[in-house]
Amino acid sequence: METTNQISKGRLWTSYILQGIVILMFLLGSVNNILQTESAIKASTDLGIPKSAVLYLGIVLLVSTLLYAWPKTNFIGGLLLTAWLGGAVATHVIHNDPLGLTLFPVLFGIIVWLSPWLRDPKLQNVVFPNKA
């Protein structure tokens, strides 16, 4: 792969660190939901999500996160995590939560895509098309 050689080590490491943070955060959330911890149940029910759905949401989040972590399925995982974060934004808007809580999933979504963008010339070309 010739394009990988053009990416600086600093940029590559930044990409991996950002992706690692995203994966860690989502793994923690999914494991909490799957184990149905008291904090996961309380947070979900406070937002109007039934207790019976917490396990299934945890499984969906875990699968999405694992897809994001695997290089060959990173793109589909990113799409699924973006959808998850969109649901989080919608939930915060519906509940009239403070702006900070509403914007956090948006900023996290930016990081979800910034990580692969830093190392993938195809994604970079989508945002900043090459002038031919």
Protein Blocks (a to p, Z undefined) as FASTA:
>chain_A
ZZlmmpcfklmmmmmmmmmmmmmmmmmmmmmmmnopaklmmmmmmnopafklmmmmmmmm
mmmmmmmmpmklmmmmmmmmmmmmmmmmmmmmmnopafklmmmmmmmmmmmmmmmmmmmm
klmmmmmccdZZ
